[in-house]
Amino acid sequence: MKLGRAIYDSRGFELIPKGATITPEHMQTFSIYEVAELFIEDWRVDDVPVQPLIAPELEGMATQALRTIVVESQGEKFIDDELLEEAETPIIEMTRELFPEVIGEINASGCQSLKEYAFQQPAKVAGLSLLIGRRMGLGMLELAGVGMAALFKDIGYILLPSGLQDKVNPTSEEEVQIRQHAALGAEIMSQLNRFGPDVAESIYHHHERWDGSGYPDGLSGKEIPLLARIVGICDSYYEMASKRPDRPGYMPHEAVEYIMAFSGDLFDPELVGIFTRQVPLYPTGITVKLNTGETGIISNSNLGHIGRPTVRICFDERSRQIKEPYDLDLAQPGNQGRLIVQVT
């Protein structure tokens, strides 16, 4: 088997190049670095581009910059300006990648490494927040602000006891402490002259919910600042899609369905409408089975047609391999009865 896409570590460094033949040594590398997904070259879909919207190198740069800040600023209310600049650079580059047009598909997979979650998950949230903000019509400065707010949404934990972020069953006292992280993070960021007030405000309110059930102020509806609403929905998605101490990460379609189910309750309905048209329930390259028994590979996620991708049928209803695989667009009239029942 050959890799259809290069493998990167959490810092954005290439571990194994695209096209490499997978060896037993590579399998050890996958285990050490907790690689959760592989893109394998397949002649049946060799014409299908799988282009990430956010370059892995940029996501890795943001992850590494956040890690450095957390380690070196633990217990401190002030963050060194040079460290902040290192974090700002990948966010600005991510923002530029969305102009003049959005090209590629967001990586819908969450963080599958428990030890990297605190650094990698915010970097993923930043990329998705930038995409949603772009679709909302935000300008470059606002986008950079929402990206920085997303990346630093949990920075307040550096002022709290270690381990709180991964607590499965926190005590009442610990829950009170956990809820302080948003206000503490906003306090840290508000002291920095390089950012406008929107960044601190968004961090402060990113756990508010549309129905008023969130914290710290119990704001509801459009009382919640827009950038905070964007960060909140993207944070919730990647929290669900990521591996946590008490459960595995949810599949993209499961996490998206959760967001859809709580539209108008936890999340801004307008944002949910935009979100569900930007995050693929069934990302390009995954294998699915239909209710007809046919099996195929997603060749086009058909963003905008929620849950109705194009499937390249490779096996018929009797599980017999098809010599000439063909595309079946589930969004087209006449295919309404075909449903995805299994993701493999």
C-alpha positions in Angstrom: 0.0 0.0 0.0 1.1 3.5 -0.8 0.2 6.7 1.1 -2.1 9.0 -0.8 -1.3 11.9 1.5 1.8 12.8 3.6 1.7 12.1 7.3 2.5 15.0 9.6 3.1 15.1 13.3 1.3 17.6 15.6 3.9 20.2 15.0 3.3 20.2 11.2 6.5 18.3 10.4 6.3 15.7 7.6 6.9 12.2 9.0 6.3 10.1 5.9 5.9 11.6 2.4 3.0 11.0 0.0 3.6 8.0 -2.2 5.7 6.1 0.3 5.1 2.4 0.5 3.9 1.5 4.0 6.4 -0.7 5.9 6.3 -2.3 9.4 8.5 0.6 10.5 5.9 3.0 9.3 3.3 1.1 11.4 5.4 1.7 14.5 5.5 5.4 13.6 1.8 5.5 13.3 1.4 4.0 16.7 4.0 6.3 18.4 2.5 9.5 16.9 -1.1 8.3 17.4 -2.0 8.7 13.7 -5.7 8.2 13.5 -6.3 8.2 9.7 -4.5 7.3 6.5 -5.1 8.2 2.9 -4.1 5.2 0.8 -3.6 5.4 -2.9 -6.4 3.6 -4.7 -6.7 3.3 -8.5 -10.5 3.6 -8.2 -10.3 7.2 -6.9 -6.9 8.3 -8.3 -8.7 11.2 -10.1 -10.3 12.5 -6.9 -8.4 15.4 -5.3 -8.3 15.3 -1.5 -7.1 18.8 -0.7 -7.1 20.1 2.9 -8.5 23.6 3.3 -5.9 24.4 6.0 -2.4 23.2 5.3 -1.2 20.7 7.9 2.0 22.7 8.3 0.0 25.7 9.4 -2.1 23.8 11.8 1.1 22.3 13.2 2.7 25.7 13.6 -0.3 26.9 15.5 -0.3 23.8 17.7 3.4 24.1 18.5 3.1 27.9 19.2 0.3 27.3 21.7 2.2 24.4 23.3 5.2 26.7 23.9 3.1 29.5 25.3 1.2 27.1 27.7 4.5 25.5 28.9 6.4 28.7 29.3 3.6 30.8 30.8 2.1 28.3 33.2 0.8 30.2 36.3 1.6 33.6 34.7 -0.9 36.3 33.6 1.5 37.8 31.1 2.5 36.1 27.8 5.8 37.1 26.1 5.2 39.2 23.0 7.5 37.2 20.9 5.7 34.0 21.7 2.4 35.6 20.8 3.9 36.6 17.4 4.8 33.0 16.7 1.1 32.0 17.3 -0.2 34.9 15.3 1.8 34.0 12.2 0.0 30.8 11.3 -3.4 32.3 12.0 -2.7 35.2 9.6 -1.5 32.6 7.0 -4.6 30.5 7.5 -6.7 33.7 7.0 -4.9 34.5 3.8 -5.5 31.0 2.4 -9.3 31.8 2.5 -8.8 34.7 0.1 -9.8 35.4 -2.6 -11.7 32.1 -2.6 -12.1 29.0 -0.4 -10.4 26.0 -2.0 -10.4 22.6 -0.4 -12.2 20.7 2.3 -11.9 21.3 6.0 -10.3 18.4 7.9 -13.4 17.1 9.8 -11.5 14.7 12.0 -10.8 15.7 15.6 -7.7 15.2 17.7 -7.2 11.6 18.5 -4.2 12.1 20.9 -5.1 12.7 24.5 -1.7 14.2 25.3 -2.0 16.6 22.3 -5.7 17.6 22.8 -5.0 20.8 24.7 -2.9 22.2 21.9 -4.1 20.5 18.7 -7.9 20.9 19.3 -7.7 24.7 19.6 -5.7 24.8 16.4 -8.4 22.9 14.6 -11.1 25.1 16.1 -9.2 28.1 14.8 -9.1 26.8 11.2 -12.8 26.0 11.2 -13.7 29.3 12.9 -11.9 31.1 10.1 -13.9 29.2 7.5 -17.2 29.9 9.1 -16.3 33.5 9.6 -15.3 33.8 6.0 -18.7 32.4 4.9 -20.3 34.9 7.3 -18.6 37.7 5.3 -16.1 38.8 7.9 -13.1 40.9 6.8 -9.5 40.1 7.3 -9.1 41.8 10.6 -12.2 40.2 12.1 -11.1 36.8 10.8 -7.7 37.2 12.4 -9.5 38.1 15.6 -11.8 35.0 15.6 -8.8 32.8 14.7 -6.8 34.1 17.7 -9.8 33.8 20.0 -10.3 30.2 18.9 -6.6 29.3 19.4 -6.5 30.9 22.9 -10.0 30.0 24.0 -8.6 27.8 26.8 -5.5 29.8 27.7 -7.1 30.6 31.1 -6.3 27.0 32.2 -2.7 28.1 32.7 -3.9 29.8 35.9 -5.8 26.8 37.2 -4.6 23.5 38.7 -3.2 21.1 36.1 -5.4 18.2 34.9 -8.7 20.1 35.2 -9.3 20.2 31.4 -9.3 16.4 31.2 -11.4 15.7 34.3 -14.1 13.2 33.5 -16.2 13.6 36.7 -15.2 16.9 38.3 -16.4 17.6 41.8 -18.6 20.6 42.3 -15.6 22.7 43.4 -13.6 21.6 40.4 -16.6 22.5 38.1 -16.5 26.0 39.5 -12.8 26.2 38.7 -13.3 24.9 35.2 -15.9 27.5 34.5 -13.4 30.2 35.5 -11.1 29.5 32.6 -13.0 31.7 30.1 -12.9 34.7 32.3 -9.2 34.1 33.2 -8.4 33.7 29.6 -10.1 36.9 28.7 -8.2 38.7 31.5 -4.9 37.5 30.1 -5.7 38.5 26.5 -7.2 41.9 27.5 -3.8 43.0 28.8 -2.1 42.5 25.4 -2.0 45.7 23.3 -1.5 43.8 20.0 -5.1 42.5 20.0 -8.4 44.4 19.8 -11.1 43.9 22.5 -13.0 41.4 20.3 -10.4 38.6 21.1 -10.8 38.9 24.8 -14.6 39.3 24.6 -14.9 36.2 22.4 -12.8 34.1 24.8 -14.9 35.3 27.7 -18.2 34.3 26.0 -17.3 31.2 24.0 -19.2 29.0 26.4 -22.4 31.0 26.3 -25.3 29.2 24.6 -28.1 30.4 22.4 -30.8 29.5 24.9 -29.0 31.2 27.8 -27.8 27.9 29.4 -24.1 28.7 29.0 -21.6 30.6 31.1 -20.2 32.9 32.5 -23.0 35.4 32.1 -25.9 33.3 30.8 -26.3 35.4 27.7 -28.8 34.3 25.1 -29.4 34.8 21.4 -27.7 37.7 19.8 -26.6 39.1 23.2 -23.7 36.7 22.6 -21.0 38.4 20.5 -20.9 36.9 16.9 -17.2 35.9 17.2 -17.9 34.0 20.4 -20.9 32.2 18.8 -18.6 31.1 16.0 -15.9 29.9 18.3 -18.5 28.2 20.5 -20.0 26.1 17.7 -16.6 25.1 16.3 -15.2 24.2 19.7 -18.3 22.0 20.4 -17.8 20.2 17.1 -14.1 19.4 17.6 -14.6 18.5 21.2 -17.1 15.8 20.1 -14.9 14.7 17.1 -11.9 14.3 19.4 -10.8 11.4 21.6 -11.4 12.2 25.3 -10.4 10.3 28.4 -13.9 8.7 28.8 -14.7 8.0 25.1 -13.4 7.8 21.5 -14.0 10.6 19.1 -17.3 10.8 17.2 -17.3 10.3 13.5 -17.8 13.6 11.5 -21.4 12.8 10.6 -22.3 12.0 14.3 -20.7 15.3 15.5 -22.4 17.3 12.8 -25.8 15.7 13.6 -25.3 16.8 17.2 -24.8 20.4 16.1 -27.9 20.2 13.9 -30.0 18.7 16.7 -29.3 21.6 19.0 -29.9 24.3 16.5 -31.9 27.0 18.2 -31.2 25.5 21.6 -27.4 25.6 22.2 -26.4 27.1 18.8 -27.4 30.1 16.6 -29.6 28.6 13.9 -28.1 30.9 11.2 -24.6 29.7 12.1 -25.7 26.1 12.2 -27.1 26.6 8.6 -23.7 27.9 7.5 -21.7 25.3 9.5 -23.6 22.3 8.1 -22.8 23.5 4.5 -19.1 23.8 5.2 -18.3 20.7 7.3 -18.7 17.4 5.4 -20.7 14.7 7.1 -18.9 12.3 4.9 -15.5 13.6 4.0 -13.9 12.8 0.6 -12.0 9.5 0.6 -13.9 7.5 3.3 -15.6 4.2 2.5 -19.4 3.9 3.0 -22.1 1.3 2.6 -25.6 2.1 1.3 -28.9 0.7 2.3 -29.0 -1.1 -1.1 -25.9 -3.1 -0.1 -23.6 -1.2 -2.4 -20.2 -0.1 -1.1 -18.1 2.8 -2.4 -15.7 5.7 -1.6 -16.8 9.3 -1.2 -15.5 11.1 -4.3 -17.2 14.4 -3.6 -18.6 15.5 -0.2 -21.1 17.8 -2.1 -20.9 20.6 0.4 -24.2 22.4 0.5 -26.1 19.1 0.1 -26.1 18.0 3.7 -25.4 14.3 4.0 -25.8 13.6 0.3 -22.4 13.1 -1.1 -21.3 11.5 -4.4 -20.2 7.9 -3.9 -18.0 6.0 -6.2 -19.6 2.6 -6.2 -16.9 -0.1 -6.1 -19.0 -3.1 -4.9 -22.5 -4.0 -5.9 -25.4 -5.0 -3.7 -24.0 -8.6 -3.5 -20.6 -7.3 -2.5 -19.1 -8.2 -5.9 -16.3 -5.9 -7.1 -17.2 -3.7 -10.0 -14.7 -3.6 -12.8 -15.5 -0.1 -13.7 -16.5 1.9 -10.6 -18.9 4.7 -11.2 -20.1 7.8 -9.4 -23.5 7.9 -7.8 -24.6 11.4 -6.7 -27.0 11.0 -3.8 -28.1 14.6 -4.1 -29.6 14.0 -7.6 -33.3 13.3 -8.0 -34.0 9.6 -8.3 -31.4 8.7 -5.7 -33.4 9.9 -2.7 -34.0 6.3 -1.6 -30.3 5.5 -1.3 -29.0 6.1 2.2 -25.6 5.8 3.8 -26.0 3.2 6.6 -22.4 2.5 7.5 -19.0 4.2 7.5 -16.0 2.0 7.4 
